[in-house]
Amino acid sequence: MTATRKSEDSEIIRERVVRARAIQRERFNEFDGIYSNAMMPSQMIKEICQISDAGRTLLKTAMERLGLSARAYDRILKVSRTIADLADSEEIKIEHLAEAIQYRSLDRDGWAG
């Protein structure tokens, strides 16, 4: 809110969300009952949410420092896949993973009340 850079126009954000949803629909086209990254079961996460060695190191460190569970690990991977989709990236990059970890740490700190 205090940043001096120009924020994204709502229409541009909407277009990115629509495009990310289309990517997810295509990704899960052959799976009954799964339409989005949030709906992925654990075994599918391992296949679809692959991360680099640097990403694994970052996630492992975050898990240890924040005391996160295996369930949180899966959630971070799902959110990072969604962030990558919003960025129109085929791979989950370390910055997508870091952003997802940040959201998780804010949630754990009770930031939202």
Buried (B, 14 or more C-beta within 10 A) or exposed (E): EEEEEEEEEEEEEEEBEEEBBEBBEEBBEEEEEBBBBEEBEEEBBEEBBEBEEEBEEBBEEBBEEBEBEEEBBBBBBBBBBBBBBBBEBEEBBBBBBBBBBEBBBEEEEEEEE
